[in-house]
Amino acid sequence: MKDFNWSSFTKNIVIRSELHVLYNAWTVAAEIERWFLRRALYFDKAGRALSLYQNFEAGDSYIWSWYAQNNVENGQILAANGKDFIQFTFAGKCTVEVKLTQMDNYVMVRLTQKDIPVDEESMQNIRLRCASAWLFYLINLKSVYEGGLDLRNKYDALISMVNS
């Protein structure tokens, strides 16, 4: 696997939706909790909590937690243009970019996670795990916004499921 890219990956999915709806799905706490997180807390630059229905902006910070997982993620919002692009820190010093492109009645969601360290632990625990987790959550984003079915495991007694 000498040509395998351990420092970044990109996942794409197309979702029948409108651009502003999927932008909010990523940037509004009440919306991101519908498909990705158990709890999303956002704070402005001054440390004040944002409402559950307010879009985050560049310079804001977050605290995220998931169902059936024992970890909490803290990070910074690096970019949020209010329309089709967001960027945030994730998994330590990694960067995640989400680019949304309207295509007729669909939105192409392109997620890239980059700046992944290439030590053994990061290759396993960040590169491989995050790639498979983002794949599941992007499928869940499609499921929730196209049909309303949330595929996540919300039973906390069962951790490390394919859907948690």
C-alpha positions as CSV (number, residue, x, y, z in Angstrom):
1,M,0.0,0.0,0.0
2,K,2.9,2.3,-0.7
3,D,0.7,4.6,-2.9
4,F,-2.2,4.8,-0.4
5,N,-2.9,8.4,0.8
6,W,-2.7,8.3,4.6
7,S,-2.8,12.0,5.1
8,S,-6.2,12.8,3.5
9,F,-9.4,11.4,1.9
10,T,-12.5,12.6,0.1
11,K,-16.0,11.2,0.2
12,N,-18.8,12.3,-2.1
13,I,-22.6,11.8,-1.9
14,V,-25.5,13.3,-3.8
15,I,-28.7,14.1,-1.9
16,R,-32.1,15.2,-3.3
17,S,-32.4,18.5,-1.5
18,E,-31.7,22.2,-1.7
19,L,-28.4,23.9,-1.0
20,H,-29.6,26.0,1.9
21,V,-31.2,23.0,3.6
22,L,-28.0,21.0,3.6
23,Y,-25.9,24.0,4.5
24,N,-28.1,24.3,7.6
25,A,-27.7,20.5,8.2
26,W,-24.0,21.1,8.9
27,T,-24.1,24.5,10.5
28,V,-27.1,24.6,12.8
29,A,-27.0,22.5,16.1
30,A,-30.6,21.4,15.9
31,E,-30.1,20.1,12.3
32,I,-26.7,18.4,12.8
33,E,-28.2,16.6,15.8
34,R,-30.8,15.1,13.4
35,W,-28.2,13.0,11.5
36,F,-24.7,13.2,13.0
37,L,-24.5,14.1,16.7
38,R,-26.2,13.4,20.0
39,R,-25.3,16.9,21.1
40,A,-23.8,19.9,19.3
41,L,-22.8,23.0,21.3
42,Y,-21.6,26.1,19.4
43,F,-19.9,29.1,20.9
44,D,-19.2,32.5,19.3
45,K,-15.7,34.2,19.4
46,A,-16.6,35.7,22.8
47,G,-17.5,32.3,24.2
48,R,-21.3,32.8,24.3
49,A,-23.4,29.8,23.4
50,L,-25.3,30.0,20.1
51,S,-28.9,29.0,20.0
52,L,-29.9,25.6,18.7
53,Y,-31.2,27.3,15.5
54,Q,-28.4,29.7,14.7
55,N,-25.8,29.0,12.0
56,F,-22.2,28.9,13.2
57,E,-19.7,31.3,11.6
58,A,-15.9,31.3,11.1
59,G,-14.1,31.8,14.4
60,D,-16.8,30.0,16.4
61,S,-16.0,26.8,18.3
62,Y,-17.8,23.6,19.0
63,I,-18.2,20.7,21.4
64,W,-19.7,17.5,19.8
65,S,-20.8,14.2,21.3
66,W,-22.3,11.1,19.6
67,Y,-24.7,8.3,20.6
68,A,-23.1,5.1,21.7
69,Q,-19.6,6.5,21.8
70,N,-17.4,7.5,24.6
71,N,-15.6,10.5,23.0
72,V,-16.2,14.2,22.8
73,E,-14.7,16.4,20.1
74,N,-13.8,20.0,20.6
75,G,-12.8,22.2,17.6
76,Q,-12.8,25.4,15.7
77,I,-14.9,26.6,12.8
78,L,-12.3,27.8,10.3
79,A,-14.6,28.9,7.5
80,A,-18.3,29.2,6.9
81,N,-19.4,31.2,3.9
82,G,-23.2,31.1,4.6
83,K,-23.9,29.2,1.4
84,D,-21.9,26.2,0.3
85,F,-18.6,25.8,2.1
86,I,-17.5,25.1,5.7
87,Q,-14.2,24.1,7.2
88,F,-13.4,23.0,10.7
89,T,-10.8,21.3,12.8
90,F,-11.4,17.7,13.7
91,A,-9.6,14.8,15.3
92,G,-6.9,16.9,16.8
93,K,-5.0,19.0,14.1
94,C,-6.9,17.6,11.1
95,T,-9.1,19.8,8.9
96,V,-12.4,18.8,7.4
97,E,-13.9,20.7,4.4
98,V,-17.4,20.3,3.2
99,K,-18.3,21.7,-0.2
100,L,-21.9,21.7,-1.4
101,T,-22.8,22.0,-5.1
102,Q,-26.4,22.3,-6.4
103,M,-27.0,20.0,-9.4
104,D,-30.6,20.3,-10.6
105,N,-32.7,18.8,-7.7
106,Y,-29.7,17.4,-6.0
107,V,-26.8,18.6,-3.9
108,M,-23.4,17.1,-4.2
109,V,-21.8,16.9,-0.8
110,R,-18.0,16.6,-1.0
111,L,-16.2,16.0,2.4
112,T,-12.4,16.1,2.6
113,Q,-10.5,15.3,5.8
114,K,-6.8,16.4,5.5
115,D,-3.7,17.1,7.5
116,I,-3.9,13.6,9.1
117,P,-0.6,12.7,10.8
118,V,1.1,9.7,9.3
119,D,2.3,8.0,12.4
120,E,0.9,4.4,13.0
121,E,-1.7,5.4,15.6
122,S,-3.1,8.2,13.4
123,M,-3.2,6.1,10.3
124,Q,-5.3,3.6,12.2
125,N,-7.3,5.7,14.6
126,I,-7.8,8.8,12.4
127,R,-7.4,7.9,8.7
128,L,-9.1,4.5,8.6
129,R,-11.7,5.1,11.4
130,C,-12.7,8.5,10.2
131,A,-13.0,7.5,6.6
132,S,-15.4,4.7,7.5
133,A,-17.3,6.8,10.0
134,W,-17.8,9.7,7.6
135,L,-19.1,7.2,5.0
136,F,-21.8,6.0,7.4
137,Y,-22.7,9.5,8.5
138,L,-23.0,10.8,4.9
139,I,-25.3,7.9,4.1
140,N,-27.3,8.8,7.2
141,L,-27.4,12.5,6.1
142,K,-29.0,11.3,2.8
143,S,-31.4,9.0,4.6
144,V,-32.6,11.6,7.0
145,Y,-33.0,14.4,4.5
146,E,-34.5,12.3,1.7
147,G,-36.7,9.9,3.6
148,G,-36.6,10.8,7.3
149,L,-35.1,7.5,8.5
150,D,-32.3,7.9,11.1
151,L,-29.9,4.9,10.8
152,R,-27.8,5.7,13.9
153,N,-27.5,3.3,16.9
154,K,-28.8,5.3,19.8
155,Y,-28.6,2.4,22.3
156,D,-25.7,3.4,24.5
157,A,-25.1,-0.1,25.9
158,L,-24.0,-1.2,22.4
159,I,-20.9,0.7,21.3
160,S,-18.6,0.2,18.3
161,M,-21.5,-0.7,16.0
162,V,-21.3,0.0,12.3
163,N,-23.9,2.6,12.9
164,S,-22.5,4.4,15.9
